Amino acid sequence: MYIDHLPSVQFLVTTMDYFPEVVNKYSDSETPTPTVVVKMPIVVGENMRRVKHYANKVGGHTYRPRKLEPFDLATALRRNRQWILKMKRQGREFIDIGPDFARREAGANPSLFYNTERRQLDGYEKYSKVFIRLGKSNGGVYGIDCW
């Protein structure tokens, strides 16, 4: 969905950012070409290794929490919720790569962070799922998970 369009968008942004004189030289009018701000989609899912891998593949962005010493679950969840809310207010698109089905099949509990994100994004118009669920502990994203 995003992969097909990202190279041209990235080229356009790069060209405008680093070579504005080239872009303006070939514009049809005498007025400078307006700057285009491209907000990359936000990728959410269970298991940040998977999330970062998918985000890198599609040019997306992920949550990067600040270090919290000592770790406090309530504070970490609050910061995550605040960041999701901020991204929603910016009108960002969200791509959900779903649960880590291998983790769940191994008997691990679902991630509190991912469940919180899913609840926050319920009903949000710019939210899309790219994973396939094949039961409670099977499924994934084609090309990312092993199936």
C-alpha positions in Angstrom: 0.0 0.0 0.0 2.7 2.5 1.0 5.7 0.8 -0.6 4.6 1.6 -4.1 4.4 5.4 -3.5 7.3 6.0 -1.1 10.2 6.2 -3.5 8.6 9.0 -5.5 7.5 10.8 -2.3 11.0 10.5 -0.8 12.6 11.7 -4.0 10.2 14.7 -4.1 11.0 15.7 -0.5 14.7 15.1 -0.9 14.8 17.2 -4.1 12.8 20.0 -2.5 14.8 20.0 0.7 18.3 19.8 -0.8 17.9 21.4 -4.2 15.1 24.0 -4.0 16.7 26.0 -6.8 16.3 23.1 -9.2 12.6 22.6 -8.2 11.9 26.4 -8.5 13.9 26.7 -11.8 11.5 24.3 -13.5 8.2 25.5 -12.0 5.6 27.0 -14.2 5.3 30.2 -12.2 7.6 32.9 -10.9 6.5 32.2 -7.3 8.6 29.7 -5.3 7.3 26.1 -5.0 5.7 25.6 -1.6 7.4 23.2 0.7 5.7 19.8 0.9 5.6 18.3 4.4 5.2 14.6 4.2 4.3 12.9 7.5 5.3 9.3 7.4 2.8 6.8 8.7 3.0 5.5 12.3 3.5 1.7 12.6 2.2 -0.1 15.6 2.1 -3.7 16.6 3.3 -6.2 19.2 7.1 -6.7 19.5 9.1 -3.6 18.7 11.7 -5.6 16.6 8.9 -6.5 14.2 7.4 -3.0 14.3 10.8 -1.3 13.5 11.5 -3.8 10.8 8.2 -3.1 9.1 8.5 0.7 9.6 12.0 0.6 7.9 10.5 -1.4 5.0 7.7 1.1 4.3 9.3 4.4 5.4 7.2 4.6 8.6 7.8 5.9 12.0 7.6 4.1 15.4 7.3 5.1 19.0 10.7 5.6 20.6 10.3 5.8 24.4 12.6 7.8 26.5 14.7 5.9 29.0 12.9 5.5 32.3 15.1 4.7 35.3 13.8 3.0 37.4 11.2 1.6 35.0 7.7 2.4 36.0 4.9 0.6 34.0 2.3 3.2 34.7 4.5 6.1 33.5 5.6 4.1 30.5 2.0 3.4 29.5 1.0 7.0 30.1 3.8 8.3 27.8 2.9 5.8 25.1 -0.8 7.0 25.3 0.2 10.6 25.1 2.4 10.0 22.1 -0.4 8.1 20.2 -2.8 11.0 21.0 -0.3 13.6 19.7 0.1 11.6 16.5 -3.6 11.4 16.1 -3.9 15.2 16.6 -1.3 15.6 13.8 -3.6 13.6 11.5 -1.1 10.8 11.0 -1.9 7.5 9.4 -1.5 4.4 11.5 -0.5 1.0 10.2 -1.1 -1.9 12.5 1.0 -5.0 11.9 -0.8 -6.9 14.6 0.1 -9.2 17.4 3.3 -11.2 17.5 1.6 -14.6 17.0 4.8 -16.6 17.6 5.1 -14.9 21.0 1.4 -15.8 21.8 1.8 -19.3 20.5 4.7 -19.7 23.0 2.3 -18.8 25.8 3.4 -15.2 26.5 0.8 -12.7 27.6 -0.4 -10.1 25.1 1.6 -6.8 25.3 0.0 -4.1 27.5 1.4 -1.4 25.3 0.0 -2.9 22.1 -3.4 -3.5 23.6 -3.4 0.1 24.8 -2.5 1.4 21.3 -5.3 -0.7 19.7 -7.9 0.6 22.1 -6.8 4.2 21.4 -6.9 3.7 17.7 -10.4 2.0 17.7 -12.6 4.0 15.4 -9.8 6.3 14.2 -10.4 7.0 10.5 -6.7 6.8 9.4 -6.1 3.4 11.0 -5.5 0.3 8.9 -4.5 -3.3 9.7 -2.0 -5.1 7.4 -1.9 -8.4 9.2 -3.9 -11.5 8.7 -5.3 -13.4 11.7 -5.7 -17.1 11.4 -7.1 -17.9 14.8 -6.0 -16.9 18.3 -2.3 -17.7 17.9 -1.7 -17.8 14.1 -1.3 -15.1 11.5 1.0 -12.2 10.7 2.1 -9.8 8.0 3.1 -11.3 4.7 6.9 -10.8 4.1 7.6 -9.9 7.8 6.4 -12.9 9.8 7.5 -16.4 8.8 4.7 -17.8 6.6 
